[in-house]
Amino acid sequence: MPRIPAMQAVVDVLVSEGVDTAFGCPGAAILPLYHAMQDSGIEHLIVRHEEGATHMADGWARTTGNVGVAIGTSGPAGTNMITGLYTAQADSIPILCITGQADSRKLHTEAFQAVDIVEIAKPVTKWAVQVKEAAQLPWVFREAFRIARSGRPGPVLIDLPIDVQRQEIEWDSSIDSPLPVTRATPSPARVQRALDLLLAAERPLILAGGGVVLGDASDRLRTAAELLGVPVGVTLMGKGTFPEDHELFAGMAGIQTSQRWANAAFLEADLVLALGARFGDRHTGDLDVYRGNRKFIHVDIEPTQLGKVFGPDLGIVSDTGAFLDALIEAASKRSPVRDRAWPQRIGELKESLPRREDFEDTPIKAPRVFKEINEFYGEDAYFVTAIGLYQIWSGQFQRAHKPRHYQVCGQAGPLGWEIPAAIGVKKAKPEAEVVGVVGDYSFQFLVEELAVAAQYDVGFVLIMLNNEYLGLIRQAETGYEMNFEVDIHYDKIGTDNVKVMEAYGCSGTRVTEPGEIRASLEWARKEAERTSRPVLVEIMIEREGNAAMGKALDSVVEFEPIAG
């Protein structure tokens, strides 16, 4: 067996696992890894903050379905990665964070930038480990990829002391390969019971969560829905798994990101088949209303998700794709015939309970922005958005037709996610049109990552809804009868975000009239293509506009005039 530098073995593992892009920042404690990466074929982007690296790896992973890689040195590099690890864990995204570490023989002496990052990261990872023996390195990395992909996907962290990195080991990459990942398949008896319940229900509904995206099961979802004649609703994380122009599309129910008609449809359903959904609190709201008298079948790849929020009538541990395969096979043998009354009823609700979006007001109302987005961009565009009123409006009004094309950090909701995530998406799909929908406050959290996009010619469009407020918190404060420390306007125009873009070598324009939006989007598309750099369309919206929301599915408060 040949002797090679230990870090060369690690890089060979990364390449064979399908990693062609990594995001990170070199430092003294991680230089042996960088030395091995020089001629590996892995493209590396120098980030301006390690949190940005994790979100770039996150966006790359959401787009490719593979494990994204972020790299940092010791000490603060690792602690800066914690938010990204938490975000990936919350949304079941497989990423690998690699950190450098001080010499293992000096850790007890409080050496420079030595911190126990493994213990810090454990609560927000599937696995966090420090490698103490160089001979273990390639095996640990193989296991990290296996763990990140297995079951409910998620993040892992590997900490590498500098003295361990510098060693040589016996290793032959030519006879090495990735470890197998097994897929959970459902109990046949439980599939039959699920089919029994579906066929017995008068108004069944399939609820597609993020697990349908992660299981690459969207096509099978459509096949099952059409075979059974069962309407399909989506969660925020499941948006894009089912075509929104399909006659069986039942919208998105929830207390924030939702449609009026979708909530009404959900409340009329007598059975819900939830696929890879967590029953998050922004979806369910008050559980007594959400559960009602309807039955629930819960399918999830992670056994401990079953019963976590409430006990389902039937729980099934399975990969969503494997379950749908089994359901389709079982249903095909029974030749089900579904009464068309229920899908027609949902169509009636959709027609009778829309929300307005055709506003001509100045300042611009947020729904008008998403009307323009829906009409301008095609179904192949990729969108990223994070957290705030703009993201809630996006969930309510923006349409998505394909899986992995609408990406949102749904559970953790870190501000600043959009710019680095868009970089990750664009690196994964260089020929795709990538758009970030961002708020003026979130924009500033990781704005320095614009420099990464400019340096490496990563072009995409940012559409900013600017109300010069912490809008979601301002709306939440109305329940406390206050408006305190949420107004971020100052001077005449506040932060000049167009000049911020220009400072990073990028472009931007400010829009104040609804009639200007379309032309600005056309300009931004051409400018991003021409410059291969980010382009901002900053849209000034009404300062104190509110998004529809409430505490329960049957009590969502509408703040805008109802259509019709």
N, C-alpha and C positions, 0 to 999 in steps of 0.2 A: 504494500500500500504506500503510495507516495506521501511525502511530508510537504505540506503547503501551509502558508499563513492561515491562521484560524479565521480571519476575517474574509479571506478569499473563499473559504468554504461557505461562509454565511452568505456572501454575495451570490455564489453559485446557486444556493438554495432560493434566494429571492427571485433570481431570473427564472429558475425552473418552475416556480410557483405562479408565474405569469405577471410579475411586477416589472413594468417597463418605465414607470415614473415614480419618483419619490420626492417628498417635500420636506425641507428641513433647513437647519442652520448649523454649520460646523462649529466645533469648539475643541479645545485642547483634549478633552477627555473622550472624544469620539473620532479622533483623526485616523486611527488605524482602519476603521470602517470606511471612511471617505477615501483613504488611499487605495483600498481594494475596489472601490466603486469606479475609479477613474476611467477605465476602459471596458466597463462591464456591459455597456449598452443601455443601462438604466439612466434615463434622463433625470437630472436633479434640478429642482428650482429652489433658489435661496429665498427663504421667507424673511419677513421683517419682524415676525413675532411667532413663537412656537405654537401658540394657540391657533394662529392662522394655518400652520402646517397641518394640524389635526383636522381642521375643517376642510382644507383642500383634499386631504386623504379621504375624508368622509364623502365629499362630493364625487370624487373619483370612484369610490366604492359603490355608492348608490347608483351610479351610471353604468358601471361595468358588471356589477355583481361579484367582483373579485375583492381581495383584501387590499385596502389602501395602506400606504406606508408613510409615516411621519418620523423624522429623525431629529434628535436634539442632543446637546451635550449634558453635562451633569448639573446638579443643583437647580437653579431657577428654570432651566429649560424644561425639566420634567414637571415641575410644579405648574409652569405655564400651560402644559398639555392637559391638565386635569379637566378643564371645562370641555375640551374636545372629546376626551375619553367618556365623560359623563353623557355628552350628547349622543355619541355613538352607541353607548350601552342602552340609553333610553329608547332609541329608535331601532335597535337591533341591527346595527351597521358594523360589518367586519373591518376593523382597521388594526394595524400593528404600529405601536409606538416603540421606537428604539431609543434608549437613552444611554449616554456615556456615564461613567461613574469614576470616582477617585480610586486610587490604588486600593485593592481589597485589604492590604496589610495596614492601611492607615485609616480605615473607616472609623475605628474606635477613638481616633485622636481628634475628631472634628476637623478633618482636612478641608482645604479650600473647596467650596461648592460641593461638599459631600452631604447628601440628604437621603434619608431612607425612603426613596421614591416608591419602592415596592409596597411598603405598608400604607403610604399615602394613596396609592392607586388602587389598592385591592377593592375598596367599596364600589369603584366605578369601572371595573374590568371583569371579564370572564376569568382571566388568569394574569397575574403579575408575578414575575420571577427575576431574580438576579442570578446570573450564571457565574459560578465560582470555579468551575473546572473547564478549561478550554476544550477538552475532548467532547464535552457535552454540547458545544455550541450548535453544530448543524442539526443535532437531534432536537434540541430545544426549539430551534426555529421551525423545524418541520412540525413539531407538536403545536406550536403557536398558530400556524396556519390551519391545522386540523381543528383546533379548538375554536378559532375565530369563525370558521365556516359551519361547524357542527351544530345541530339542534337549532336553538334560537341563536342566530349569529350575534357577534358582538366584538368588542375591542379586547386586545391583549397588550401587555407591556413587557418588554425585555430590557433589563438593566445590565450594562456591560462594564465591569471594572476595567480600567485602562491596562492593568497588568495582564489580565486574562486575554484582552484583545491582541496583545503583542505577541502571543505565543504561536508556535507552529503545532500542527496536529497531523495525524495520519488520516487521510481522507481521499476518496476517489469519487469525484462528482459524476463521472461517466456511468457509474452503476447505481446512482441515487435517483429517487423519484418521490413525488408527494405522497403523504400518507392518505389512505382511503378515508372518505367521509361517508358514513352510512345515513340513509334517509329513513325517518320514522314512517311506517306504513300503518294504516288503520286496522283495527279488528273487524273482520268481515261481519260479525254479528252486529257490531255497532253501526256499521254502514247501513245494514238492512233496517235497523231500528230508526236511523235517521230518515231513510227513505219512507218508511211507514208513517212517520210523523209529518213529513212534507206532503205526502199524498193525502193524508187525513185532514190537513189544514185547509181552511177556506181562503185565507188571505196570508199565505206564507211570503216571507221576505228573506232574501240572502243578503247578509251584511259582509261586504268585502273589506278587510283590513289590510294593514301593511304586510301581513304574512302572505297575501296573494302576490304582492310585488316580489317579495324575497324568494318565494317559491317558483317564480316565473310561471305562474299558473293562470294568467289572464285569459289566454285562448281557451283553456279548459273550463274556466268560469263561464265564459260566454256559451260554450257548447252545452254545459249542464243547465244553464238558465233557459236556453232556448228549447232544450229537450223537455224540461219539466214545465216550462211556461211560468217560471217564478221570477218576479221582478228583483232587481239587484240595486241595493243602496250601498254607499261607500262611506268609510270613515275618512278623516282628513288624511291619514297615512295611506289609505287605499285609493285615493283620488287618482284617476287615470287607469285603473284596472278594468273598467267597463266603459264603453263608449257612451258619452253623455247625450248623444243624439239617437241612441237605441230606444226602441219603443218599450223595452223592459227596464230602462234606467229609472231608478226610484230616488235619485238625488242623495243628498247628504243630510242626515238628521244630526241634531246637536243643539247645544244651548249657545254656541257662538258661531262656529263655521257651519252654517246650515242654510237650507232653503225652507221657506214657509211650507211649501207643498210637500217637501220631503218629511218634515216633522209630522205633518198631518197624515201622510201615508204610513209612517212608522207607527203612529198611535192607533191606526185602524188595523194593523197587522195582528194576526193571532198566533204566528209562529215566526221566530227569527233564527236562521241558520248563520251563525257568526263564524267567519273563516279568517283565522289569523288576526283577530282583533282583541284588544286588551280591555275594552269597556272603560276607556279613560274618562275622567270626570268631566272634561270639556265636551265630551260626546254624550254621556248619559244624563248629566244633571241629576236632579232628584231621582233616586233609584226607585222609589215607590211608583212614580209616574212612569219611569222608563220601563220597568218590569210589567206593571199593570197585571192583567190576567193572561198575558201571552206566554207561550212556551219558548224556551231557548235551547238550541243545540250549539255547543261551543266546540269548535275544532281548533286545536293549537298544537304546534310542534313541541312546546315546552309544557310538561305535565303540571308544573306548579302554577301555571297561569289559570288552570281550570279551577273555578271556585274562589279565586283570589278576590274578586269584587262581589260576586254573588254566585250561589250554586246553580248551575244550569240544570235543565231537565235531563239533558244527555250531554256528557262530555266525551270527546274523542281526541286521543293523542295521535297526531299525524301531521306530516308535511301537507300543506294545502293542495299541492299538485297531486300527491298520491291519493289523498282523500277524494278529490274530484274525479280522478281516473276510476276509482272504485265505485263512486256514486253513479257516474255515467254508465259504467258496465252494468251495474245492478238495475238502473232505471231502464236501460235499453231492453232488458229482458221482460219488463213489465208493460212496455208500450204505454206510458202514462198519457192521459188526455186531460188537459187542464182547461177549466172554464175560463173564457176570455174576460169575464166580468171584472175580475180583480185588476189585471193590467189596464183595462179600460178605465177603471175607477182612478188609478194613479194618474193616467193621462188627463182625466177631468180635473184632478187636484192641481196638476201642473199648469193647466190653462187658467184655473180660477184663482190660484193663490201665488202669483208671481210677485217679485219686487221690482220697483221702477229702476231703470238705469239710464233713461233717455233725458236726463236733466240738461238744461241749457244754462244753468245758473253760473254766475260769477260772484265770488270765488267758486271754483269748480267743486262739484260734489263727487265724492270718491266713486260711487257706482258708475259714473260716466267714464272714468278712467278705464275700468275693466270692460265696459262695453267696447271701447276703442281697442283694447288689447285683444279681445275675442275676435273682433272683425279684422284686425290687421295680421295677426300671427297665425300660421298654419299649424296643423296637428303635429308636425315633426319638431317644432321648437321645444327646447328644454327651458323650464322655469325653476328658479329657486326663490324661496322667501322664508322669512324667519318668524318674528313674533311682534305683535302690536296690532293696532287697529287696521293697518294696511294689510296684514296677513289675514285677519278675520274677514275683511271685505274681499280679499282674494279668494278665500275658501267659499264665500257666499256667491260670488258673481263670476269668477274666472272658470272657464271650461277646460277640461283636460280629457284627452281621448286615448292616450297610450301610457302604459306603465313605465315608470322611471323618468317620465318627461315632466312630472310636477313633483318637485322635491321641497320638503319643508321639515325643519327641525322641530317636530311636533311636540315631543314630551318635555325636553329640557328647555327649549326656546331661548338659546343664547343670542343676545343682541350682537350684531356684527357678523353673523354667520354667512350672509349672502355673498359678499365679495370673495372671500376665500373659497366658498363652496362653488361659486360660478367658475373660478379658476380650475378647480378640480374637475368639474363637468366638462369644461372646454378642452382640457388636456386629454380627457377620456374620449371625447368625440370632437376632434379638431374641425371637422367639416360641418358640424351642427350649428344651428343658430341658438345661442344661449342668452337668456334674459334673467336678470335679477330684479325682483320687485322689492323695494326697500323703503324704509321710513327714514326721515331726516335724522333721527336720533341714532338708530341702529347703524346707519351709514358711517357714523363717526367712530364706532367702537374698534373696527379693524381697518380703517381707511388706508393705513399705511401699506396694506397688501396690494393696493393699486400699483405700487412701484414694482411688485413682482410681475403683474400682468403686463406692465409697460416694458420691463426689461426683457421678458421672454416672448413678447408679441402674442399675448393671449387676448383676443378681442371678443368682447361681449357688450350687451346693452344693459344699463341700469335704469330702471324706471322708478323714480323717487316720488312718493306721495308726501309732500312737505306741508305739515300744518304748524310747524314750529312749536310743537308741544310733545310731551310724553303723552300721546293721545289716549292710549288704553288706560293709563293710570289716572289721567284727568277724568275720564268717564267713570272709572271706579270710585274716584273721590267724591262724585256727586252723592253717593250713598252716605257719605260722612258730612255732607253739606259744606264742602270746602273745595278750594282750588289752590292748592299749596305746593310750591316748589316743583311744578310740572311745566311751567311756561318757559321755553328756552329761546324766545325771541329777544333780540337786543338791537340797539342802534336802528338804522332805517330799514335794512333788509336782512338783518341777522347774519348768520354764516353764509358767505358767498360760496355755495357748493360748486358752482361752475369754475370759479377760480381755484378751488381746491383740486378739481380734476386737472386743470391746466398746470398746476404746480407739479403734478406727477407725470406730465407729458401726455395727458389724455384730453378729451374734449367733452363739452357739455352745453346744454341750452336750458333756459328757464321758460316755462309755459304758464301763462296766467289766464288764458281764455280756452273754453272747451273746443272751440273750432280750430285751435292750433295743435291739438294733440296728434292728429293723424299725420300731418306734415312733419311734425317733430320726430315721430316714430320712423317715418320713411327716411328722414335725414340721418337718424342715429344708425339705422341698419347699414346705410351706404358708408357712413363714416367709420363704423366698426370694421367693415370689410376693407376699406381703403387704408386704414391705419394699423389694423390688427392690434388695437388697443381698446380698453374700456371706453364707453361713451355714455354720458349721463343725460337723461331726459328728466329734468326736475319739474314736477307739476305742483303748482301751488294750489292746495285744496282749502276748503273752508276750515277755519282754525278749530272750531268746536263742534264739528260733525261727529255724530255718534253712530256706532254700528249696532244693529239689532242683536240683542242677547237677553238672557234671563236665567232663572234658576232651575227651570224645568222645561221639558219639551212642549208642554201645553201652556206656558206662560212667558214666551219670548216677547220682549217689548220691541215694538217697531218705532223707529224715530223719524222715518221718512214717509211722505205720502205714499199710500199703497197704489200700485198700478191698477188702472181701471176704476 
